[in-house]
Amino acid sequence: MNPTERKRFLFINFVMGQINSHTDEIYEALSDNDVDGVTEAIASLMSVCEDLQESIADEHTEDKAKA
């Protein structure tokens, strides 16, 4: 695996770790009937997803500029 691919997979694993952590928080808060906790965990998950979406869009834009 070349350094660029390694960096990409490290990023993927980091983001997926965040997503998994937030979904665990959502599950726990739902189980505990903790409405505030669910709301906070969903907002955090959405933030991670929005950041990921921006990162993908930026990467796509960079790839198009190189072509």
Secondary structure, 3 states (H helix, E strand, C coil): CCHHHHHHHHHHHHHHHHHHHHHHHHHHHHHCCCHHHHHHHHHHHHHHHHHHHHHHHHHHHHHHHHC
